[in-house]
């Protein structure tokens, strides 16, 4: 399970930092590679020599190290990591993370990291219970950060209460369970559509929409992390993928996306139609640029082929089909009607009326409906976290 895994270990300036070399050793002994990023204050409790000896990597602690040939190491390390574990996580570093402050190597790397982030808080009980700290932790949980709750007991200052960093074997097992739970879809193939489509008017103009593809790409990464082979049919977006289980199939128009989906659908165990596909396309696109005149430019639009509906007609009993609905009114009624009409197993409802959800945002808020009649509401959270919630809801159907 651990072979080939990359663990980025963040250390902030609490007394529990002295335990970091042993935590590194646990990950390395299991088969993982570990690199350490440390705050300057944490190095008052543990030496770089100890950390580099057990990890076999240099400790990253200075954003502006003159002798460092990699000037964007916070980006390189974020791309390298499979998970980012911050232990100990002090009240100070949690506050900076929650408020987007990046003033050192650790917090800058956190903002650059799109991989799962685990934090193991460690602080005095009174600090842990302070409303500001609780508020910061609540915000981080909403952002998708996974907390390894501190233990109760005697603290370094002599107080007794909750705030002591959890024991190292518990932290290790917590992260190990994450990896174990990420492989339940091994052997499955997932087809995902993402992003917008561009419908050609002439060689330089098109009709499109505001989709960025972020939700679809988050789903692709989450499916691949669970062990699935992912066929990502992507409209024009500026995003990239990180997992080598993802095969990206780039398309432009709704017709291109239709053809790609029809070609690959037979091999899919699960299909998630997340793309914002155009409902209409110009009937007669021109081969040369349309010049400005004093007359109106009237364009006749014709319906595109309905990808989700056609997949619903072709779907076999072994296949799971998930659709998305972006509605502006009568949201639930329209979503349920769409699920029934297109023979979907699940439909994920977005609303443009919800601040922070929908096109262009890094966050989303959705409600997931099933053909069996139940629904599950996902509060506003990062699209990475929302993707995990969607997969959790459909998981039982996938692994049958």
C-alpha positions in Angstrom: 0.0 0.0 0.0 2.7 2.5 0.9 5.2 1.6 -1.9 5.7 4.6 -4.1 3.6 6.9 -1.9 5.0 10.4 -1.3 4.4 11.9 2.1 5.0 15.6 2.7 5.5 16.2 6.5 5.0 19.7 7.8 6.3 20.6 11.2 5.4 23.8 13.1 6.8 25.2 16.2 5.4 23.2 19.1 7.2 21.1 21.7 5.7 18.0 19.9 8.0 18.8 17.0 10.7 16.7 18.7 8.7 13.6 17.8 8.9 14.3 14.0 11.9 12.1 13.2 10.1 9.1 14.6 7.0 9.9 12.5 9.2 10.1 9.4 10.7 6.7 10.3 7.2 5.1 10.6 6.3 6.3 7.1 9.7 5.3 5.6 9.7 1.9 7.2 6.2 1.3 5.6 7.7 2.0 2.2 6.9 5.6 1.6 9.2 8.5 0.6 9.0 11.4 3.0 10.1 15.0 2.6 9.9 17.5 5.4 8.9 21.2 5.3 9.5 23.0 8.6 8.9 26.4 10.1 11.9 28.2 11.5 10.5 28.0 15.0 10.0 24.2 14.8 13.8 23.8 14.3 14.2 25.0 17.8 12.8 21.7 18.9 14.3 19.3 16.3 17.4 19.5 14.2 17.5 19.4 10.4 20.3 16.8 10.7 17.9 14.4 12.5 15.1 14.9 9.9 17.5 14.6 6.9 19.1 11.5 8.3 15.8 9.6 8.6 14.1 11.0 5.5 17.2 11.0 3.2 16.0 14.4 1.8 16.9 18.0 2.6 14.6 19.8 4.9 12.7 22.6 3.2 12.5 25.6 5.6 13.6 28.7 3.8 11.6 30.2 0.9 14.5 32.4 -0.1 17.5 30.0 0.4 20.2 31.4 -1.9 21.8 28.0 -2.6 18.6 26.3 -3.5 18.5 25.8 -7.3 14.7 25.3 -7.2 13.2 28.7 -6.6 9.6 27.4 -6.8 10.2 24.4 -4.4 6.8 25.0 -2.8 5.2 24.2 -6.1 7.5 21.2 -6.9 6.9 19.6 -3.5 3.1 20.2 -3.7 3.1 18.3 -7.1 5.4 15.6 -5.7 3.3 14.8 -2.6 0.4 12.3 -2.4 -0.6 13.6 1.0 0.5 16.5 3.2 0.6 15.8 6.9 1.2 18.7 9.3 2.2 17.4 12.7 2.3 19.2 15.0 0.0 21.9 13.8 0.1 24.8 16.2 -2.6 27.4 16.8 -0.5 29.9 14.9 -0.1 27.8 11.8 -3.7 26.8 11.8 -4.7 30.4 11.9 -2.5 31.3 9.0 -3.8 28.4 7.0 -7.4 29.3 7.7 -6.9 32.8 6.5 -4.7 32.2 3.5 -1.6 33.7 5.0 1.6 32.4 3.4 4.6 34.0 5.1 6.9 30.9 5.4 7.8 27.7 3.6 5.1 25.6 5.3 2.1 27.9 4.8 3.2 28.9 1.2 3.3 25.2 0.4 -0.1 24.6 2.0 -1.7 27.1 -0.4 0.0 25.5 -3.4 -1.1 22.0 -2.4 -4.2 20.4 -3.9 -3.6 17.0 -2.4 -5.3 15.7 0.8 -4.1 17.6 3.8 -4.0 16.1 7.3 -3.4 18.1 10.4 -2.6 16.9 13.9 -3.1 19.9 16.2 -0.9 20.3 19.3 -1.3 23.1 21.9 -2.4 24.0 25.4 -6.0 23.1 26.3 -6.9 26.8 26.8 -5.6 27.7 23.4 -7.3 24.7 21.8 -10.7 25.8 23.3 -10.3 29.5 22.3 -13.1 30.6 20.0 -10.6 31.9 17.4 -8.9 28.5 17.2 -12.2 26.6 17.0 -13.3 29.0 14.3 -10.1 28.5 12.3 -10.4 24.7 12.5 -14.0 24.9 11.4 -13.0 26.9 8.4 -10.2 24.5 7.5 -12.6 21.5 7.8 -14.9 23.3 5.4 -12.0 23.7 3.0 -11.5 19.9 3.1 -8.6 19.7 5.6 -8.7 16.4 7.5 -8.2 16.7 11.3 -6.5 14.1 13.4 -8.0 15.2 16.7 -5.6 15.9 19.6 -5.6 13.5 22.6 -6.5 14.4 26.2 -3.9 14.0 28.9 -1.0 15.8 30.6 0.5 18.5 28.5 4.1 19.8 28.4 3.1 22.8 30.5 1.6 20.5 33.3 -2.0 21.2 32.4 -4.3 18.3 31.9 -6.9 18.4 29.1 -7.3 18.1 25.3 -4.5 19.5 23.2 -1.7 16.9 23.2 -0.8 15.8 19.7 -2.1 12.3 19.0 0.3 9.4 19.4 2.5 8.8 16.4 1.2 5.2 15.6 -2.3 6.7 15.6 -1.3 9.4 13.2 0.4 6.8 11.0 -2.6 4.5 11.0 -5.0 7.4 10.3 -3.1 8.2 7.1 -2.7 4.5 6.3 -6.5 4.1 6.5 -6.9 7.0 4.0 -4.7 5.1 1.5 -6.5 1.9 2.1 -9.9 3.6 1.5 -8.6 5.1 -1.7 -8.4 1.9 -3.6 -12.0 0.4 -3.4 -12.5 1.2 -7.1 -9.4 -0.7 -8.4 -10.3 -2.5 -11.6 -13.2 -0.1 -12.3 -13.3 2.3 -15.3 -14.9 5.7 -14.9 -15.9 8.0 -17.8 -16.1 11.6 -16.8 -17.1 14.7 -18.9 -15.8 18.0 -17.8 -15.6 21.7 -18.8 -17.5 23.6 -21.4 -18.1 23.0 -25.1 -17.4 25.7 -27.8 -19.9 25.8 -30.6 -18.3 27.4 -33.7 -19.8 30.5 -35.3 -16.9 31.2 -37.6 -13.1 30.6 -37.5 -12.6 33.1 -34.7 -15.9 33.1 -32.7 -17.9 30.6 -30.8 -20.8 30.2 -28.4 -19.7 28.9 -25.0 -20.4 29.1 -21.3 -18.6 29.9 -18.0 -17.6 26.4 -17.0 -14.0 26.1 -15.8 -14.0 22.3 -15.5 -12.9 22.4 -11.9 -15.7 20.1 -10.6 -15.1 17.5 -13.3 -11.3 17.5 -12.8 -11.8 17.2 -9.0 -14.0 14.1 -9.6 -11.4 12.7 -12.0 -8.6 13.0 -9.5 -10.8 11.6 -6.7 -11.8 8.5 -8.8 -8.2 7.9 -9.8 -7.1 8.2 -6.2 -9.7 5.4 -5.4 -7.9 3.1 -7.8 -10.1 3.6 -10.9 -9.0 4.0 -14.5 -10.4 7.4 -15.5 -11.4 8.4 -19.1 -11.7 12.2 -18.8 -13.5 13.7 -21.8 -12.6 17.4 -21.4 -13.8 20.5 -23.1 -11.4 23.5 -23.5 -10.0 24.3 -20.1 -6.7 25.5 -18.6 -6.5 22.7 -16.1 -4.2 19.7 -15.9 -4.3 16.3 -14.2 -1.8 14.8 -11.8 -2.7 11.1 -11.6 -1.3 8.7 -14.3 -4.5 6.7 -14.1 -6.3 9.5 -15.9 -6.5 9.3 -19.7 -7.5 12.8 -21.0 -9.5 13.0 -24.2 -9.6 16.6 -25.4 -12.7 17.8 -27.3 -14.1 21.2 -28.5 -17.7 21.0 -29.4 -20.8 19.2 -28.1 -20.6 16.9 -31.2 -16.9 16.1 -30.4 -17.9 15.2 -26.8 -20.8 13.1 -28.0 -18.6 11.1 -30.3 -15.9 10.6 -27.6 -18.5 9.4 -25.0 -20.2 7.0 -27.4 -16.8 5.5 -28.3 -15.7 4.9 -24.7 -19.0 4.3 -22.9 -19.1 0.5 -23.4 -16.0 0.1 -21.3 -17.2 2.3 -18.4 -18.4 0.9 -15.1 -19.4 4.4 -14.0 -20.1 7.5 -16.1 -20.3 11.0 -14.5 -21.7 13.6 -16.9 -20.3 16.8 -15.3 -19.6 18.9 -18.4 -21.6 22.0 -19.3 -22.5 20.8 -22.7 -24.1 23.3 -25.1 -27.8 22.6 -25.7 -27.7 24.4 -29.0 -25.2 24.9 -31.8 -25.1 27.2 -34.9 -26.9 25.6 -37.8 -24.5 27.1 -40.4 -21.1 28.1 -39.1 -19.2 30.0 -41.7 -15.7 29.2 -43.1 -14.5 32.8 -43.0 -14.8 35.6 -40.4 -18.1 37.4 -40.4 -17.5 41.1 -40.9 -19.2 43.9 -39.0 -22.0 45.5 -40.8 -24.9 47.8 -39.9 -27.3 44.9 -40.1 -28.2 42.5 -37.3 -26.3 39.2 -37.3 -29.0 36.5 -37.0 -27.8 33.1 -36.1 -30.1 30.0 -36.3 -29.4 27.5 -33.6 -30.2 23.8 -33.7 -30.3 21.4 -30.7 -27.2 19.4 -30.0 -27.5 15.6 -29.3 -28.2 14.9 -25.7 -25.2 12.9 -24.4 -26.6 11.9 -21.0 -30.0 10.9 -22.5 -28.3 8.7 -25.1 -26.0 7.1 -22.5 -29.1 6.5 -20.4 -30.7 4.6 -23.3 -27.6 2.5 -23.8 -26.9 1.8 -20.1 -26.7 -1.8 -19.0 -27.5 -3.1 -15.5 -23.8 -3.2 -14.6 -23.3 0.5 -15.4 -23.8 3.5 -13.1 -24.8 6.8 -14.7 -24.5 10.1 -12.8 -25.7 13.4 -14.2 -25.4 17.0 -13.1 -28.2 19.7 -13.2 -27.5 23.4 -13.0 -30.8 25.1 -12.3 -32.0 28.7 -11.7 -35.6 27.9 -10.6 -37.7 24.9 -9.6 -34.4 23.3 -8.9 -35.5 20.0 -7.3 -38.4 19.4 -9.6 -36.3 20.0 -12.7 -33.5 17.8 -11.4 -35.8 14.9 -10.6 -37.5 15.2 -13.9 -34.1 15.1 -15.7 -33.0 12.1 -13.7 -36.1 10.2 -14.7 -36.2 11.3 -18.3 -32.5 10.4 -19.0 -32.5 7.2 -17.0 -29.8 8.4 -14.5 -29.0 6.5 -11.3 -28.0 9.7 -9.5 -28.2 13.4 -10.3 -26.2 16.2 -8.6 -28.0 19.5 -8.3 -26.3 22.8 -8.4 -27.9 26.2 -8.0 -26.6 29.4 -9.5 -28.4 31.3 -6.7 -26.1 29.9 -4.1 -23.1 32.3 -3.4 -19.8 30.5 -3.9 -21.3 27.6 -5.9 -21.4 26.9 -9.6 -19.2 28.3 -12.4 -15.8 29.8 -11.7 -15.6 29.1 -8.0 -13.2 26.8 -6.1 -16.2 25.8 -3.9 -19.5 24.2 -4.5 -22.7 23.3 -2.8 -24.8 20.4 -4.1 -27.7 18.1 -3.4 -27.3 14.5 -4.6 -30.5 12.6 -5.5 -30.8 8.9 -6.2 -33.4 6.9 -8.2 -34.2 5.1 -5.0 -35.7 8.3 -3.6 -33.2 9.5 -1.1 -31.1 12.6 -1.3 -28.0 14.0 0.4 -27.1 17.7 0.9 -23.4 18.7 0.7 -22.8 22.1 2.3 -20.5 24.7 0.7 -17.0 23.2 0.5 -14.1 23.0 -1.8 -14.8 21.2 -5.0 -12.2 18.6 -4.0 -14.2 17.9 -0.8 -17.5 17.9 -2.8 -16.1 15.4 -5.2 -15.3 13.0 -2.3 -18.9 13.4 -1.0 -20.4 12.6 -4.4 -18.2 9.5 -4.7 -19.1 8.4 -1.1 -22.8 8.6 -2.0 -22.5 6.5 -5.1 -19.8 4.2 -3.7 -22.1 1.2 -2.8 -23.4 1.0 -6.3 -19.9 1.1 -7.8 -18.3 -1.7 -5.8 -21.2 -4.2 -6.1 
